[in-house]
Amino acid sequence: MRKKEIHNLIPKLYLKYKQFSMENMKIRLKFCHQNKPTAMGSTTARLLIPHLLLPSSSSSSHNPSTNTRTKSSKPLSFPNHNSLPTRRLLLFSLPIATAFLLPIPGNPIQPSSSFAVESFDPVSRSEKDASAAISRRVSEAVELLDKGRELQALGDFNQALLYFTQVIDKYKDFAFSDYARVGRALALYEIGDREEAIAEMEDVSISLKGYPEVHAALAAALYVDKHAALLAENQFTIATLLDPHYVDISYVKETKHWPPSLISSLQHFLTLS
């Protein structure tokens, strides 16, 4: 019977404790609202929490008959906001090397002009000068090559030969100088130096293997001047596989600007005459 009464008493005690806690919370909130600091400069804000009481002495903690509500309560104190770390303290806590790089007005050393960034350059001055010199040489060589082709299109093969020869002599270290050799071979064929022209074509057909113009020109020259029909057929087969336009006389005359003598040789090859 005793156990049953205790068992029934537990829910009631819990309910009483819960009600007491709610009332205590309301009292604390009301007290906080009434004693709220009116300025940020208040030194401390004290809050009494009735159920968090600190004993005044060791003897009172052993006396159960003492009324807990009469004990002196120790208020909780919040520190003054002036004692908290400020931005000024944070600045002084930074390392010296970092502080000097902060974007502070009047600071002679700014992040954008730091020595590490300013001194780093992946390309040296000598490399820049060498690159500029190569660019100038390429521009000069291309200008001479274009001028030679313009004169070739106008039918002035003697002057075109001079420009093509300059490209070969001065800029033979560039790969596109082989295209000047093709123009030079065509000009030599027109002015009558056909032996040297054919030798130039044979040499360039190796260095520019797969360039259809030199194979077609060599085929026409071999057929007419060397009477080498089989070699001419082999060269012309390579040319027409890469570019079928070389079977058309008007193409080499109007588009490629071949000299009249080489056009005639190609005509003989195509007609087997």
C-alpha positions as CSV (number, residue, x, y, z in Angstrom):
1,M,0.0,0.0,0.0
2,R,2.9,2.4,0.8
3,K,4.5,1.7,-2.6
4,K,1.3,2.4,-4.5
5,E,0.9,5.8,-2.7
6,I,4.4,6.8,-3.6
7,H,3.9,5.7,-7.2
8,N,0.8,7.9,-7.5
9,L,2.5,10.8,-5.8
10,I,5.3,11.0,-8.4
11,P,3.2,12.5,-11.3
12,K,1.8,15.1,-8.9
13,L,5.3,16.1,-7.7
14,Y,6.5,16.4,-11.3
15,L,3.6,18.6,-12.2
16,K,4.3,20.9,-9.2
17,Y,8.0,21.1,-10.2
18,K,7.0,22.0,-13.8
19,Q,4.7,24.7,-12.6
20,F,7.3,26.1,-10.3
21,S,9.9,26.2,-13.1
22,M,7.5,28.1,-15.4
23,E,6.7,30.7,-12.6
24,N,10.4,31.1,-11.9
25,M,11.1,31.7,-15.6
26,K,8.4,34.4,-15.8
27,I,9.8,36.2,-12.7
28,R,13.3,36.2,-14.2
29,L,12.2,37.5,-17.6
30,K,10.2,40.3,-15.9
31,F,13.2,41.2,-13.8
32,C,15.5,41.3,-16.8
33,H,13.0,43.6,-18.6
34,Q,12.8,46.0,-15.7
35,N,16.6,46.2,-15.1
36,K,17.7,46.3,-18.8
37,P,20.7,48.8,-19.2
38,T,19.8,52.0,-20.9
39,A,23.2,52.7,-22.4
40,M,26.1,50.7,-23.9
41,G,28.4,52.3,-21.4
42,S,26.9,50.6,-18.4
43,T,29.6,48.8,-16.5
44,T,27.7,45.7,-15.4
45,A,24.3,44.1,-15.8
46,R,23.3,42.0,-12.9
47,L,20.7,39.2,-13.0
48,L,19.5,37.3,-10.0
49,I,18.6,33.7,-10.6
50,P,16.8,32.5,-7.5
51,H,17.3,28.7,-8.0
52,L,21.0,29.1,-8.8
53,L,22.2,30.1,-5.3
54,L,25.7,29.8,-4.0
55,P,26.2,28.7,-0.3
56,S,27.6,31.4,2.0
57,S,29.4,28.9,4.1
58,S,30.2,25.3,4.4
59,S,28.1,25.0,7.6
60,S,24.9,26.2,6.0
61,S,25.1,23.6,3.3
62,H,24.8,20.9,6.0
63,N,21.8,22.4,7.7
64,P,18.7,21.2,5.8
65,S,16.3,23.2,8.0
66,T,17.7,26.5,6.7
67,N,15.2,28.3,4.3
68,T,16.9,28.5,0.9
69,R,14.9,31.6,0.0
70,T,16.7,33.6,2.8
71,K,20.2,32.7,1.6
72,S,22.2,35.4,0.0
73,S,22.3,34.9,-3.8
74,K,25.4,35.8,-5.8
75,P,24.4,37.8,-8.9
76,L,25.7,36.9,-12.3
77,S,27.8,39.7,-13.8
78,F,28.3,40.3,-17.5
79,P,31.7,41.8,-18.5
80,N,31.9,45.4,-19.7
81,H,31.9,45.6,-23.5
82,N,35.0,47.8,-23.3
83,S,37.0,44.9,-22.0
84,L,36.2,42.8,-25.1
85,P,38.8,42.5,-27.9
86,T,38.5,45.5,-30.2
87,R,39.6,45.9,-33.8
88,R,42.6,47.9,-32.6
89,L,43.7,45.1,-30.4
90,L,43.2,42.6,-33.3
91,L,45.3,44.8,-35.6
92,F,48.2,44.9,-33.1
93,S,47.9,41.1,-32.7
94,L,48.6,40.5,-36.4
95,P,52.2,39.7,-37.5
96,I,54.3,42.6,-38.6
97,A,54.7,41.4,-42.1
98,T,50.9,41.0,-42.5
99,A,50.2,44.4,-40.9
100,F,52.5,46.2,-43.4
101,L,50.5,44.8,-46.3
102,L,47.1,45.9,-45.1
103,P,45.4,48.5,-47.3
104,I,45.8,51.3,-44.8
105,P,45.7,54.9,-46.2
106,G,49.2,56.4,-46.2
107,N,50.9,52.9,-46.1
108,P,53.8,53.2,-48.6
109,I,53.6,49.4,-49.2
110,Q,50.4,48.3,-50.7
111,P,49.4,44.7,-51.7
112,S,49.3,45.5,-55.3
113,S,52.9,46.9,-55.2
114,S,54.5,44.2,-53.0
115,F,58.0,43.2,-53.9
116,A,57.1,39.6,-54.5
117,V,54.5,40.3,-57.1
118,E,56.6,43.1,-58.7
119,S,59.8,41.1,-59.0
120,F,58.1,38.0,-60.5
121,D,58.3,37.8,-64.4
122,P,58.2,34.4,-66.1
123,V,59.8,35.9,-69.3
124,S,63.2,37.5,-69.0
125,R,64.2,40.7,-70.8
126,S,66.6,38.8,-73.2
127,E,63.8,36.4,-74.1
128,K,61.4,39.3,-74.9
129,D,64.0,40.9,-77.0
130,A,64.7,37.7,-78.9
131,S,61.0,37.2,-79.5
132,A,60.6,40.7,-80.8
133,A,63.5,40.2,-83.2
134,I,62.1,37.0,-84.5
135,S,58.7,38.7,-85.0
136,R,60.3,41.5,-87.0
137,R,62.2,39.0,-89.2
138,V,59.0,37.0,-89.9
139,S,57.2,40.1,-90.9
140,E,60.0,41.1,-93.3
141,A,60.2,37.7,-94.9
142,V,56.4,37.5,-95.4
143,E,56.4,40.9,-96.9
144,L,59.1,39.9,-99.5
145,L,57.3,36.7,-100.3
146,D,54.0,38.5,-100.9
147,K,55.8,41.1,-103.1
148,G,57.3,38.3,-105.2
149,R,54.0,36.6,-105.7
150,E,52.4,40.0,-106.7
151,L,55.1,40.4,-109.4
152,Q,54.6,36.8,-110.5
153,A,50.8,37.5,-110.9
154,L,51.7,40.6,-113.0
155,G,54.0,38.5,-115.3
156,D,57.2,40.3,-114.1
157,F,59.2,37.1,-113.4
158,N,62.6,38.8,-113.4
159,Q,61.7,41.0,-110.5
160,A,59.8,38.2,-108.8
161,L,62.9,36.1,-109.0
162,L,64.8,38.8,-107.0
163,Y,62.3,38.9,-104.2
164,F,62.1,35.1,-104.0
165,T,65.9,34.9,-103.9
166,Q,66.0,37.4,-101.0
167,V,63.7,35.3,-98.9
168,I,65.8,32.2,-99.5
169,D,69.1,33.9,-98.8
170,K,68.1,35.9,-95.7
171,Y,65.4,33.8,-94.1
172,K,66.2,30.2,-95.0
173,D,65.9,29.3,-91.3
174,F,62.1,29.7,-91.6
175,A,60.1,26.8,-92.9
176,F,58.0,29.0,-95.3
177,S,61.1,29.9,-97.2
178,D,60.5,26.6,-99.2
179,Y,57.4,28.3,-100.7
180,A,59.8,31.0,-102.0
181,R,61.8,28.3,-103.6
182,V,58.8,27.1,-105.5
183,G,58.2,30.6,-106.8
184,R,61.9,30.9,-107.7
185,A,61.8,27.6,-109.6
186,L,58.8,28.8,-111.7
187,A,60.6,32.1,-112.4
188,L,63.8,30.3,-113.4
189,Y,61.9,28.1,-115.8
190,E,60.3,31.1,-117.5
191,I,63.6,33.1,-117.9
192,G,65.3,30.1,-119.5
193,D,67.3,28.5,-116.8
194,R,65.3,25.2,-116.9
195,E,68.1,22.9,-115.6
196,E,68.3,24.8,-112.3
197,A,64.6,25.2,-112.2
198,I,64.1,21.4,-112.4
199,A,66.8,20.8,-109.8
200,E,65.1,23.3,-107.5
201,M,61.7,21.6,-108.1
202,E,63.1,18.1,-107.3
203,D,64.7,19.4,-104.1
204,V,61.5,21.2,-102.9
205,S,59.3,18.2,-103.8
206,I,61.1,16.4,-101.0
207,S,61.1,19.1,-98.4
208,L,57.5,20.1,-99.3
209,K,56.3,16.6,-100.0
210,G,52.5,16.7,-100.3
211,Y,52.4,20.3,-101.7
212,P,50.5,19.7,-105.0
213,E,51.8,22.7,-107.0
214,V,55.4,21.7,-106.9
215,H,54.5,18.1,-107.9
216,A,52.4,19.3,-110.9
217,A,55.1,21.7,-112.1
218,L,57.8,19.0,-111.8
219,A,55.6,16.6,-113.8
220,A,55.2,19.1,-116.7
221,A,59.0,19.9,-116.7
222,L,60.1,16.3,-116.5
223,Y,57.8,15.3,-119.4
224,V,58.9,18.1,-121.8
225,D,62.5,18.8,-120.8
226,K,63.7,15.4,-119.5
227,H,61.4,13.2,-121.5
228,A,60.8,11.2,-118.4
229,A,57.1,10.2,-118.9
230,L,57.0,7.7,-116.1
231,L,58.5,10.0,-113.5
232,A,56.2,12.7,-114.7
233,E,53.1,10.4,-114.3
234,N,54.2,9.6,-110.7
235,Q,54.6,13.3,-109.8
236,F,51.3,14.3,-111.4
237,T,49.4,11.4,-109.7
238,I,50.6,12.8,-106.3
239,A,49.5,16.3,-107.4
240,T,46.0,15.4,-108.6
241,L,45.3,13.2,-105.6
242,L,45.9,16.2,-103.4
243,D,44.3,18.8,-105.6
244,P,42.4,17.7,-108.8
245,H,42.4,21.3,-110.1
246,Y,45.7,20.8,-111.8
247,V,44.1,19.0,-114.7
248,D,42.6,22.4,-115.6
249,I,44.8,24.7,-117.6
250,S,42.8,27.8,-116.7
251,Y,43.4,27.0,-113.0
252,V,47.2,27.2,-113.2
253,K,47.0,30.2,-115.4
254,E,44.5,32.4,-113.6
255,T,44.7,31.2,-110.0
256,K,48.3,29.9,-109.6
257,H,49.8,32.5,-112.1
258,W,52.2,30.0,-113.7
259,P,54.6,31.4,-116.4
260,P,53.5,30.8,-120.0
261,S,56.4,28.4,-120.7
262,L,55.4,26.1,-117.8
263,I,51.7,26.3,-118.8
264,S,52.7,25.1,-122.3
265,S,54.7,22.2,-120.9
266,L,51.7,21.1,-118.8
267,Q,49.4,21.3,-121.9
268,H,51.8,19.0,-123.7
269,F,51.8,16.6,-120.8
270,L,48.0,16.5,-120.5
271,T,47.6,15.9,-124.2
272,L,50.6,13.5,-124.5
273,S,51.9,15.5,-127.4
